[in-house]
Amino acid sequence: MTFIMYLCKRFWGVFLGALFFFAMALCLVDMFMNLWRYIAQNVAPGAIFKVSLLYIPKAVSFSVPLAILFGAAYILSDLYAKNELTAIFASGVSLFRFSLPLLVIAAALGVGLFFFEDRVVVPTYHQKNELQNTLLGTQPLKNASNAVVICDGGRTVYRALMYDANMQILYVLYVVSRDENNHVTSILRAQSAAWKDDKWNINDGVLYSINDGKVSVNMDLSGVLLTEPPESFESSDISIEEVTVDDARKYIDYRRRAGLPYAEALSVYYKKYSFPCILFIVVFLSIGLSGRTRKNVLLVSLLLCIGAAVAYYVLQMVTMLLAKFEYIPPLAGAWMPVVFFVICSCFLLKTSRT
């Protein structure tokens, strides 16, 4: 119990200090990256401060893994440099057993980070992006590709290869009509359709009608009236990073039902669950890295912290890209870095000095 209290007391001080440092650094980097744009738009200092304030939860979320890695690596390396770990090993306590409280803390913080990300980071980060776009006059584009709209209680389905929001034109449009029993009654195909006078004016279209299993072709579309408003076709893509887990699941289900690509969104959804596991991994990693040097413990711990974080995020970026283009399953894209670093941590722990 004395070992546990001693270790936790030293860890929390370093962890909280590192968390403050990394979060502050990220906030300053985010502000200075957009500072020239704020100046160009004559944005008031109070508005800039509000944007930075809304970014703090996201910065904390990014900083927690770095801070816990630095705290664990520094404390264990410092204990080794001062021969305190040698005395602990001589008393019959293994490195893993002595470091077990840090793993428990990391697991608890991982669970807390998941709910903090879902309940606090998501809404504040969304507000931050909206406010920043408003201040800088950079509103997102409303053009859409593979736009799908289901209306009339599911009886009418629109699908357009491309929608130009500025010109209000749909390109390569298909309109499927169904009856009460969801049987297809007609399919309209048009090369394009332009919004004018509260309706879509069809260009180069053909209507296929289905009656009693027979298909008839009609080139005269004067009686066809399409009134679904243009706003329905505007880009409905959302950033999974900026929505809660429940909203992300609903959005992915919608894209799956509509026949739209959803591999990238699904991989980011899985990453919401895998990301908190990084806290357990980095502590596991720091245990294996402890005792590698007795000199310049602070500098070496900081370098190891940054190096491990960069390696993890680079690997995650690669696997997420592979998942996006469907070279690997979305689940593998989110969890592969976790599995890889667990294996590395086990190897380092096995070869660590005890």
Stockholm file with secondary structure:
# STOCKHOLM 1.0

chainA/1-354         MTFIMYLCKRFWGVFLGALFFFAMALCLVDMFMNLWRYIAQNVAPGAIFKVSLLYIPKAVSFSVPLAILFGAAYILSDLYAKNELTAIFASGVSLFRFSLPLLVIAAALGVGLFFFEDRVVVPTYHQKNELQNTLLGTQPLKNASNAVVICDGGRTVYRALMYDANMQILYVLYVVSRDENNHVTSILRAQSAAWKDDKWNINDGVLYSINDGKVSVNMDLSGVLLTEPPESFESSDISIEEVTVDDARKYIDYRRRAGLPYAEALSVYYKKYSFPCILFIVVFLSIGLSGRTRKNVLLVSLLLCIGAAVAYYVLQMVTMLLAKFEYIPPLAGAWMPVVFFVICSCFLLKTSRT
#=GR chainA/1-354 SS CHHHHHHHHHHHHHHHHHHHHHHHHHHHHHHHHSHHHHHHTTCCHHHHHHHHHHHHHHHHHHHHHHHHHHHHHHHHHHHHHTTHHHHHHHTTCCHHHHHHHHHHHHHHHHHHHHHHIIIIIHHHHHHHHHHHHHHHTCCCCCCEEEEEEEEGGGTEEEEEEEEETTTTEEEEEEEEEECTTCCEEEEEEEEEEEEETTEEEEEEEEEEEEETTEEEEECCCTTCCCCCCGGGGSCCCCCGGGSCHHHHHHHHHHHHHHTCCCHHHHHHHHHHHHTTHHHHHHHHHHHHHTTSCSSSHHHHHHHHHHHHHHHHHHHHHHHHHHHHTTSSCHHHHHHHHHHHHHHHHHHHHHHSCC
#=GC SS_cons         CHHHHHHHHHHHHHHHHHHHHHHHHHHHHHHHHSHHHHHHTTCCHHHHHHHHHHHHHHHHHHHHHHHHHHHHHHHHHHHHHTTHHHHHHHTTCCHHHHHHHHHHHHHHHHHHHHHHIIIIIHHHHHHHHHHHHHHHTCCCCCCEEEEEEEEGGGTEEEEEEEEETTTTEEEEEEEEEECTTCCEEEEEEEEEEEEETTEEEEEEEEEEEEETTEEEEECCCTTCCCCCCGGGGSCCCCCGGGSCHHHHHHHHHHHHHHTCCCHHHHHHHHHHHHTTHHHHHHHHHHHHHTTSCSSSHHHHHHHHHHHHHHHHHHHHHHHHHHHHTTSSCHHHHHHHHHHHHHHHHHHHHHHSCC
//
